[in-house]
Amino acid sequence: MAGKAAGKWLTALGAALAVGAFFWLGGPRYFNLETLKTSRDGLQALYATHPASMLAGYFALYVAAAALNLPGAAVLTLAGSAVFGFWSGLASVSFASSVGATLACALSRYLLRDWVRGRFGAVLDKVDRGLASEGAWYLASLRLVPVIPFFLINLVMGLTRMPLGKFYLVSQLGMLPGTIVFVNAGTELGRIDRVGDILSPGVLGSLALLALFPVLAKWALRRFRRVKDVPPA
């Protein structure tokens, strides 16, 4: 027990130091739209001469930012396609964001779940029972609506018993439509004045309708099973 507690404290300290270093070194100053616009040509030149290194470095940076819930994920997403092009940017962002989200979920689970379960165990048991059969559908719906902060979803899911493999797969698929919207916007970086311009009411409405698909699919499957189980007259 002592070793486990020490491991948690060291992990929490390491995460806190990493987040603190990000702000101390002025990270938010670099993770903004204006900086991306002014540095895009230089980054594209570096990518032209060192494509593998640039992609690997970008992937690692995105995973770390997502895992630690650092600000600037939207700008990082735009940077992927602004520098690498649509398809390379889409592949990099899609996998890096899913890996980072899964690490954030695992970090929340490792550091917080025992503490939260010790105080709200009965509530979490009910949540776990519901997620055992419906979790993938609910998570997919949440991922499809960018109104709910993804870091909050990662944090809450880390408190549950949802397998990390399932969390990763659902996140990979569920975040893809929103990722496509942002990555496509990154290819037209010069036309974007602020990140909020990307999520217009029409885009948000489309994603919200898309988020209903997992719920409707689950309902349709239930109806089909009921009809199938009805004995013939």
N, C-alpha and C positions, 0 to 999 in steps of 0.2 A: 504493500500500500504506500509506504514512504517513497519507494522508487517511482511509482506511478504519479504520486502528487508532485514529486520533484520534476518529473518529465513534463507535467502540465505547466508548472510554473516557468520552466525553461522555454517551453514552446510559446507561452503567452508573452514572456519577456522578449524573445526573438521577434515575434510578430510586432510587438509594440515598438521595438527599436527600429525595425524596418519601416514602419509607418512614420515614426518620428523623423528618421533620416530623409524620407521622401519630402516632408514638409520643410525640414531644416535646409535641405539643398535646393529648395525652391521649385519642387516638382510641379505644383499647380501652374507655375509661370510657363512651363513648357507644354503642359497638357491643355492648351487652349487653341481656339480656331485661328486666331491671328498668327500665332507662332507657326502653326502648321502651314498656313498659306505662304508665309515668307520663307520658310525653309524647305518647301516642297521640291524646288528645282535642285537644291543641293542633295537632298535625300534621293531623288531620282538618279542623279549622277552616281552616287555611291552604290545604288542598287544595280546600275548598269555595269559597274566594274566588279562588284562583290555580291552577286545575287544570293548565293547560299548563306553567306554570313549575315546579310541584312535580314533575310527571311527568318533565320534562326534567332537572331537577336530580337526581332520584333515579336516573334512567337513567345519567347521567354519573358519579355517585358509585359506582354498582354496577360499571360498566365499569372504572373506575379501581381499585376494590378487587380485582376479579377479575384484572385485568391485572398488578397488583403483588403478588398473593397475600397481601393484607392479611387479618388475622383478622376474623371477624365476618360472614362470608358468610351463615351460617344465620340470624342475626338480621336482616340486611338483607332476606333472602328473606321472613321472617315480616312485616317491616315493610311490604313491598309490598302484601300483601292486607289487613293490619291497617289501613292508612291509605287505600288506593285501592279496596278491594273485591277480590273473587276474580278477575274477568275482567281488569280493568285491571292488577291485581298480577301475574297469570299472564303476560300479554303482556310487561309490563315486565321481569320477572325472567327469563323465558325468553330473550328476545333480548339483554338486557344481559349475562347470564351467558355466553352463547355468544360474543358479541363480545369480552368481557373475556378469556375462555379462549383465543380465537384470538390476541388481542394478546399474552397471556402466552406462548403457543407461539411466536409470531413473535419475541418478545424473547429467549427462550431460544435460538432458532435463530440470531439475529443475534449474540448475545454469546458463546455457548458452543460452537456446533457445530464451528467450525473447530478450536478448541482440543482438543475431545474427539476429533474425527476424526483429528487429528494423532497422537494417542496410542493410540486404539482403532479405527483405521480399518477393520481386517479384521472386527472384531465388528460395527461399524455397517453395513458392506456386507452382511453376512448378514442383519441385521435389516431393512435396506431391501429386500432381495430378497423376504423373507417378507411385508413390509407391502405390497409392490407388488400382490400378489394377495389377501392376506387382511386388510390393514390396517383397512379400513372395518368388517369384521365384529368384529375384536378390539377396536377402539376403541369400537364400539357396546356390546359386552358390558361393557367396563370402565366406561363411562359409566352403565350401568344399575345398577351396584352401588356405593352410596355409601360402602362400607367403605374403598375405596381413595381416598386424598385426591386431589381433582381437580387441585390444584396440581402434584402429582407427575406425573400423566398429562400435563398441559400441558408440563411441563419435559422429560420423556422424549421425547414426540412432537416437540418442537422440535429434538431432536438427529437426527431422521430426515429423510427426503426426502418425507414425505407432503405433498401439496399443501395449502396453507392453506385453499383453498376446500372440499376434501373434509373436512378436519378440522372446519371450521365446520359444514357440513351434518350430519355424523354427530353432532357434539356437540349441535347444536340438537335433533335428534330423540332422541338417547340420553339426554340429561339431562331430557327433558320429564316422564317418569313421576315421578322423584324431586322435580322442581320442583312438580308438582301436589300431591304429598303435603305438602310444606312450605307451599305457598301456601294450601292448604285449612286447614292447622293455624293459619295466621296469622289466619284469619277467626274462630277461637275462641281468641284470644290469652289471654283471662282464665283459661282452663282449663290453660294450660301453665305449669308451675313451672320447668322447665329444658328446654333444647333436646333433651337425650337422651330426653325423654318421647315425642318425635315418632316416633323410629325404634324402635318396639317390635319384639320378636322376630317378630311376625306380619308387620309391614310389611317388615322386612328380608328375611324368607323369601320374601315375594311378589316383591320386587324382584330377589332372587337367582334365582328361577324365571324371571322375565321376562328376566333377563340371559342365560339359556340359549337364548332364542329365536333370536338371530343365529347361534349355533353350530349349533343344530338345523336352521335354515333353510339354512345353508351345506351341511351334511351331506346334507339332502334334495335339494338342487340337484345335488350331485355324484352321488348315487345315480340321480337321474332322467337325467342325462347319460349315465351308464354303461349304463343300461337302453336308452336311446334309441340308443346307438352299437352295441349288440349286433346283429349281422346275423341276420335271420330264419333259422330252421332249414330 
